[in-house]
């Protein structure tokens, strides 16, 4: 019986493409972390500054704002915290893909390659779910506009 010689799944060009993709993924992950910090900073300003803004507007206009208007800054701040958390996870998976693919290609480690592709899977899975949610909101918006137009 003849011994099968193992063949490499990835040729030289494929490894170069993955290394380049990993470098860009690391850069995008780092930029994502920076952008996430700005989102969290904006959320903090909305959460802490919302009451000051309402107080300032009430003093300058002489009118008291209803309870719903007072809670708008808090709601927006919490929404920004959720968005920042989601964006952090996506940036984390992107950054980890870049690190793991680089390590896997340098050490020829199947464990690092598997971890890299797991992070890439998580990234695309989250992106797909967010896309479906956005399309759902768009369809609901169109339906709402059509209902308002009929009545």
Rosetta constraint file for C-alpha pairs under 8 A:
AtomPair CA 10 CA 14 HARMONIC 5.56 0.50
AtomPair CA 10 CA 15 HARMONIC 6.24 0.50
AtomPair CA 11 CA 15 HARMONIC 6.34 0.50
AtomPair CA 12 CA 16 HARMONIC 6.27 0.50
AtomPair CA 13 CA 17 HARMONIC 6.17 0.50
AtomPair CA 14 CA 18 HARMONIC 6.18 0.50
AtomPair CA 15 CA 19 HARMONIC 6.05 0.50
AtomPair CA 15 CA 105 HARMONIC 7.14 0.50
AtomPair CA 16 CA 20 HARMONIC 6.14 0.50
AtomPair CA 17 CA 21 HARMONIC 6.08 0.50
AtomPair CA 18 CA 22 HARMONIC 5.97 0.50
AtomPair CA 18 CA 101 HARMONIC 7.14 0.50
AtomPair CA 19 CA 23 HARMONIC 6.26 0.50
AtomPair CA 19 CA 101 HARMONIC 6.90 0.50
AtomPair CA 19 CA 102 HARMONIC 6.06 0.50
AtomPair CA 19 CA 105 HARMONIC 7.45 0.50
AtomPair CA 20 CA 24 HARMONIC 6.35 0.50
AtomPair CA 21 CA 25 HARMONIC 5.98 0.50
AtomPair CA 21 CA 98 HARMONIC 7.29 0.50
AtomPair CA 22 CA 26 HARMONIC 6.15 0.50
AtomPair CA 22 CA 97 HARMONIC 6.59 0.50
AtomPair CA 22 CA 98 HARMONIC 3.81 0.50
AtomPair CA 22 CA 99 HARMONIC 6.89 0.50
AtomPair CA 22 CA 101 HARMONIC 6.00 0.50
AtomPair CA 22 CA 102 HARMONIC 6.31 0.50
AtomPair CA 23 CA 27 HARMONIC 6.40 0.50
AtomPair CA 23 CA 98 HARMONIC 5.91 0.50
AtomPair CA 23 CA 102 HARMONIC 7.84 0.50
AtomPair CA 24 CA 28 HARMONIC 6.09 0.50
AtomPair CA 24 CA 98 HARMONIC 7.39 0.50
AtomPair CA 25 CA 29 HARMONIC 5.94 0.50
AtomPair CA 25 CA 94 HARMONIC 5.42 0.50
AtomPair CA 25 CA 95 HARMONIC 5.76 0.50
AtomPair CA 25 CA 97 HARMONIC 6.83 0.50
AtomPair CA 25 CA 98 HARMONIC 5.01 0.50
AtomPair CA 26 CA 30 HARMONIC 6.20 0.50
AtomPair CA 26 CA 94 HARMONIC 6.65 0.50
AtomPair CA 26 CA 95 HARMONIC 4.52 0.50
AtomPair CA 26 CA 96 HARMONIC 7.44 0.50
AtomPair CA 26 CA 97 HARMONIC 7.57 0.50
AtomPair CA 26 CA 98 HARMONIC 4.81 0.50
AtomPair CA 26 CA 99 HARMONIC 6.75 0.50
AtomPair CA 27 CA 31 HARMONIC 6.21 0.50
AtomPair CA 27 CA 95 HARMONIC 7.48 0.50
AtomPair CA 28 CA 32 HARMONIC 5.91 0.50
AtomPair CA 28 CA 91 HARMONIC 7.23 0.50
AtomPair CA 28 CA 94 HARMONIC 7.09 0.50
AtomPair CA 28 CA 95 HARMONIC 7.17 0.50
AtomPair CA 29 CA 33 HARMONIC 6.25 0.50
AtomPair CA 29 CA 91 HARMONIC 4.54 0.50
AtomPair CA 29 CA 92 HARMONIC 6.26 0.50
AtomPair CA 29 CA 93 HARMONIC 7.74 0.50
AtomPair CA 29 CA 94 HARMONIC 5.27 0.50
AtomPair CA 29 CA 95 HARMONIC 4.33 0.50
AtomPair CA 30 CA 34 HARMONIC 6.44 0.50
AtomPair CA 30 CA 91 HARMONIC 7.35 0.50
AtomPair CA 30 CA 95 HARMONIC 6.84 0.50
AtomPair CA 31 CA 35 HARMONIC 6.15 0.50
AtomPair CA 32 CA 36 HARMONIC 5.94 0.50
AtomPair CA 32 CA 87 HARMONIC 7.21 0.50
AtomPair CA 32 CA 88 HARMONIC 6.95 0.50
AtomPair CA 32 CA 91 HARMONIC 5.13 0.50
AtomPair CA 33 CA 37 HARMONIC 6.29 0.50
AtomPair CA 33 CA 88 HARMONIC 6.33 0.50
AtomPair CA 33 CA 91 HARMONIC 6.33 0.50
AtomPair CA 33 CA 92 HARMONIC 7.79 0.50
AtomPair CA 34 CA 38 HARMONIC 6.62 0.50
AtomPair CA 35 CA 39 HARMONIC 6.34 0.50
AtomPair CA 36 CA 40 HARMONIC 6.18 0.50
AtomPair CA 36 CA 84 HARMONIC 5.44 0.50
AtomPair CA 36 CA 85 HARMONIC 7.81 0.50
AtomPair CA 36 CA 87 HARMONIC 6.42 0.50
AtomPair CA 36 CA 88 HARMONIC 5.93 0.50
AtomPair CA 37 CA 41 HARMONIC 6.07 0.50
AtomPair CA 37 CA 84 HARMONIC 7.92 0.50
AtomPair CA 38 CA 42 HARMONIC 6.12 0.50
AtomPair CA 39 CA 43 HARMONIC 6.17 0.50
AtomPair CA 39 CA 80 HARMONIC 6.48 0.50
AtomPair CA 39 CA 81 HARMONIC 7.41 0.50
AtomPair CA 39 CA 83 HARMONIC 7.87 0.50
AtomPair CA 39 CA 84 HARMONIC 5.61 0.50
AtomPair CA 40 CA 44 HARMONIC 6.09 0.50
AtomPair CA 40 CA 80 HARMONIC 6.97 0.50
AtomPair CA 40 CA 81 HARMONIC 6.09 0.50
AtomPair CA 40 CA 84 HARMONIC 6.08 0.50
AtomPair CA 41 CA 45 HARMONIC 6.21 0.50
AtomPair CA 42 CA 46 HARMONIC 6.17 0.50
AtomPair CA 42 CA 77 HARMONIC 7.46 0.50
AtomPair CA 42 CA 80 HARMONIC 7.46 0.50
AtomPair CA 43 CA 47 HARMONIC 6.06 0.50
AtomPair CA 43 CA 76 HARMONIC 7.42 0.50
AtomPair CA 43 CA 77 HARMONIC 4.27 0.50
AtomPair CA 43 CA 78 HARMONIC 6.78 0.50
AtomPair CA 43 CA 79 HARMONIC 7.90 0.50
AtomPair CA 43 CA 80 HARMONIC 5.24 0.50
AtomPair CA 43 CA 81 HARMONIC 5.89 0.50
AtomPair CA 44 CA 48 HARMONIC 5.96 0.50
AtomPair CA 44 CA 49 HARMONIC 7.86 0.50
AtomPair CA 44 CA 77 HARMONIC 6.61 0.50
AtomPair CA 45 CA 49 HARMONIC 5.16 0.50
AtomPair CA 45 CA 50 HARMONIC 7.47 0.50
AtomPair CA 45 CA 77 HARMONIC 7.66 0.50
AtomPair CA 46 CA 50 HARMONIC 5.18 0.50
AtomPair CA 46 CA 73 HARMONIC 5.35 0.50
AtomPair CA 46 CA 74 HARMONIC 6.53 0.50
AtomPair CA 46 CA 76 HARMONIC 6.88 0.50
AtomPair CA 46 CA 77 HARMONIC 4.93 0.50
AtomPair CA 47 CA 51 HARMONIC 7.91 0.50
AtomPair CA 47 CA 73 HARMONIC 6.09 0.50
AtomPair CA 47 CA 74 HARMONIC 5.02 0.50
AtomPair CA 47 CA 76 HARMONIC 7.87 0.50
AtomPair CA 47 CA 77 HARMONIC 5.05 0.50
AtomPair CA 47 CA 78 HARMONIC 7.44 0.50
AtomPair CA 48 CA 52 HARMONIC 7.65 0.50
AtomPair CA 49 CA 53 HARMONIC 6.05 0.50
AtomPair CA 49 CA 73 HARMONIC 7.75 0.50
AtomPair CA 50 CA 54 HARMONIC 6.19 0.50
AtomPair CA 50 CA 70 HARMONIC 7.58 0.50
AtomPair CA 50 CA 72 HARMONIC 7.76 0.50
AtomPair CA 50 CA 73 HARMONIC 4.64 0.50
AtomPair CA 50 CA 74 HARMONIC 6.60 0.50
AtomPair CA 51 CA 55 HARMONIC 6.09 0.50
AtomPair CA 51 CA 70 HARMONIC 7.01 0.50
AtomPair CA 51 CA 73 HARMONIC 7.48 0.50
AtomPair CA 52 CA 56 HARMONIC 6.04 0.50
AtomPair CA 53 CA 57 HARMONIC 6.10 0.50
AtomPair CA 54 CA 58 HARMONIC 6.01 0.50
AtomPair CA 54 CA 65 HARMONIC 7.48 0.50
AtomPair CA 54 CA 70 HARMONIC 6.30 0.50
AtomPair CA 55 CA 59 HARMONIC 6.15 0.50
AtomPair CA 56 CA 60 HARMONIC 6.09 0.50
AtomPair CA 57 CA 61 HARMONIC 5.94 0.50
AtomPair CA 57 CA 62 HARMONIC 7.98 0.50
AtomPair CA 58 CA 62 HARMONIC 5.46 0.50
AtomPair CA 58 CA 63 HARMONIC 5.30 0.50
AtomPair CA 58 CA 64 HARMONIC 5.45 0.50
AtomPair CA 58 CA 65 HARMONIC 6.63 0.50
AtomPair CA 59 CA 63 HARMONIC 7.32 0.50
AtomPair CA 65 CA 69 HARMONIC 6.13 0.50
AtomPair CA 65 CA 70 HARMONIC 6.66 0.50
AtomPair CA 66 CA 70 HARMONIC 6.57 0.50
AtomPair CA 67 CA 71 HARMONIC 6.46 0.50
AtomPair CA 68 CA 72 HARMONIC 6.46 0.50
AtomPair CA 69 CA 73 HARMONIC 7.99 0.50
AtomPair CA 70 CA 74 HARMONIC 7.99 0.50
AtomPair CA 71 CA 75 HARMONIC 6.13 0.50
AtomPair CA 72 CA 76 HARMONIC 6.03 0.50
AtomPair CA 73 CA 77 HARMONIC 5.96 0.50
AtomPair CA 74 CA 78 HARMONIC 6.15 0.50
AtomPair CA 75 CA 79 HARMONIC 6.11 0.50
AtomPair CA 76 CA 80 HARMONIC 6.14 0.50
AtomPair CA 77 CA 81 HARMONIC 6.29 0.50
AtomPair CA 78 CA 82 HARMONIC 6.41 0.50
AtomPair CA 79 CA 83 HARMONIC 6.23 0.50
AtomPair CA 80 CA 84 HARMONIC 5.87 0.50
AtomPair CA 81 CA 85 HARMONIC 6.09 0.50
AtomPair CA 82 CA 86 HARMONIC 6.28 0.50
AtomPair CA 83 CA 87 HARMONIC 6.09 0.50
AtomPair CA 84 CA 88 HARMONIC 5.96 0.50
AtomPair CA 85 CA 89 HARMONIC 6.35 0.50
AtomPair CA 86 CA 90 HARMONIC 6.36 0.50
AtomPair CA 87 CA 91 HARMONIC 6.08 0.50
AtomPair CA 88 CA 92 HARMONIC 5.93 0.50
AtomPair CA 89 CA 93 HARMONIC 6.21 0.50
AtomPair CA 90 CA 94 HARMONIC 6.22 0.50
AtomPair CA 90 CA 123 HARMONIC 5.77 0.50
AtomPair CA 90 CA 126 HARMONIC 7.25 0.50
AtomPair CA 90 CA 127 HARMONIC 7.94 0.50
AtomPair CA 91 CA 95 HARMONIC 6.04 0.50
AtomPair CA 92 CA 96 HARMONIC 6.02 0.50
AtomPair CA 93 CA 97 HARMONIC 6.03 0.50
AtomPair CA 93 CA 119 HARMONIC 5.03 0.50
AtomPair CA 93 CA 120 HARMONIC 6.70 0.50
AtomPair CA 93 CA 122 HARMONIC 6.77 0.50
AtomPair CA 93 CA 123 HARMONIC 5.80 0.50
AtomPair CA 94 CA 98 HARMONIC 6.47 0.50
AtomPair CA 94 CA 119 HARMONIC 6.96 0.50
AtomPair CA 94 CA 120 HARMONIC 6.84 0.50
AtomPair CA 94 CA 123 HARMONIC 6.64 0.50
AtomPair CA 95 CA 99 HARMONIC 6.35 0.50
AtomPair CA 96 CA 100 HARMONIC 5.90 0.50
AtomPair CA 96 CA 116 HARMONIC 6.83 0.50
AtomPair CA 96 CA 119 HARMONIC 6.49 0.50
AtomPair CA 97 CA 101 HARMONIC 5.89 0.50
AtomPair CA 97 CA 115 HARMONIC 7.56 0.50
AtomPair CA 97 CA 116 HARMONIC 4.45 0.50
AtomPair CA 97 CA 117 HARMONIC 6.83 0.50
AtomPair CA 97 CA 118 HARMONIC 7.99 0.50
AtomPair CA 97 CA 119 HARMONIC 5.36 0.50
AtomPair CA 97 CA 120 HARMONIC 5.94 0.50
AtomPair CA 98 CA 102 HARMONIC 6.18 0.50
AtomPair CA 98 CA 116 HARMONIC 7.27 0.50
AtomPair CA 99 CA 103 HARMONIC 6.20 0.50
AtomPair CA 99 CA 116 HARMONIC 7.67 0.50
AtomPair CA 100 CA 104 HARMONIC 5.86 0.50
AtomPair CA 100 CA 112 HARMONIC 5.29 0.50
AtomPair CA 100 CA 113 HARMONIC 6.46 0.50
AtomPair CA 100 CA 115 HARMONIC 6.45 0.50
AtomPair CA 100 CA 116 HARMONIC 4.81 0.50
AtomPair CA 101 CA 105 HARMONIC 6.04 0.50
AtomPair CA 101 CA 112 HARMONIC 6.64 0.50
AtomPair CA 101 CA 113 HARMONIC 5.71 0.50
AtomPair CA 101 CA 116 HARMONIC 5.28 0.50
AtomPair CA 101 CA 117 HARMONIC 7.95 0.50
AtomPair CA 102 CA 106 HARMONIC 6.18 0.50
AtomPair CA 103 CA 107 HARMONIC 6.06 0.50
AtomPair CA 103 CA 108 HARMONIC 7.95 0.50
AtomPair CA 103 CA 109 HARMONIC 7.64 0.50
AtomPair CA 103 CA 112 HARMONIC 6.45 0.50
AtomPair CA 104 CA 108 HARMONIC 5.26 0.50
AtomPair CA 104 CA 109 HARMONIC 4.80 0.50
AtomPair CA 104 CA 110 HARMONIC 6.67 0.50
AtomPair CA 104 CA 111 HARMONIC 7.41 0.50
AtomPair CA 104 CA 112 HARMONIC 4.64 0.50
AtomPair CA 104 CA 113 HARMONIC 5.00 0.50
AtomPair CA 104 CA 116 HARMONIC 7.98 0.50
AtomPair CA 105 CA 109 HARMONIC 7.09 0.50
AtomPair CA 105 CA 113 HARMONIC 7.53 0.50
AtomPair CA 109 CA 113 HARMONIC 6.40 0.50
AtomPair CA 110 CA 114 HARMONIC 5.98 0.50
AtomPair CA 111 CA 115 HARMONIC 6.16 0.50
AtomPair CA 112 CA 116 HARMONIC 6.03 0.50
AtomPair CA 113 CA 117 HARMONIC 6.23 0.50
AtomPair CA 114 CA 118 HARMONIC 6.06 0.50
AtomPair CA 115 CA 119 HARMONIC 6.27 0.50
AtomPair CA 116 CA 120 HARMONIC 6.30 0.50
AtomPair CA 117 CA 121 HARMONIC 6.01 0.50
AtomPair CA 118 CA 122 HARMONIC 6.22 0.50
AtomPair CA 119 CA 123 HARMONIC 6.17 0.50
AtomPair CA 120 CA 124 HARMONIC 6.31 0.50
AtomPair CA 121 CA 125 HARMONIC 5.95 0.50
AtomPair CA 122 CA 126 HARMONIC 6.06 0.50
AtomPair CA 123 CA 127 HARMONIC 6.11 0.50
AtomPair CA 124 CA 128 HARMONIC 5.93 0.50
AtomPair CA 125 CA 129 HARMONIC 6.25 0.50
AtomPair CA 126 CA 130 HARMONIC 6.12 0.50
AtomPair CA 127 CA 131 HARMONIC 6.08 0.50
AtomPair CA 128 CA 132 HARMONIC 6.20 0.50
AtomPair CA 129 CA 133 HARMONIC 6.19 0.50
AtomPair CA 130 CA 134 HARMONIC 6.11 0.50
AtomPair CA 131 CA 135 HARMONIC 6.14 0.50
AtomPair CA 132 CA 136 HARMONIC 6.09 0.50
AtomPair CA 133 CA 137 HARMONIC 6.26 0.50
AtomPair CA 134 CA 138 HARMONIC 6.20 0.50
AtomPair CA 135 CA 139 HARMONIC 6.17 0.50
AtomPair CA 136 CA 140 HARMONIC 6.18 0.50
AtomPair CA 137 CA 141 HARMONIC 6.04 0.50
AtomPair CA 138 CA 142 HARMONIC 6.19 0.50
AtomPair CA 139 CA 143 HARMONIC 6.09 0.50
AtomPair CA 140 CA 144 HARMONIC 5.99 0.50
AtomPair CA 141 CA 145 HARMONIC 6.13 0.50
AtomPair CA 142 CA 146 HARMONIC 6.14 0.50
AtomPair CA 143 CA 147 HARMONIC 6.15 0.50
AtomPair CA 144 CA 148 HARMONIC 6.15 0.50
AtomPair CA 145 CA 149 HARMONIC 6.05 0.50
AtomPair CA 146 CA 150 HARMONIC 6.25 0.50
AtomPair CA 147 CA 151 HARMONIC 6.48 0.50
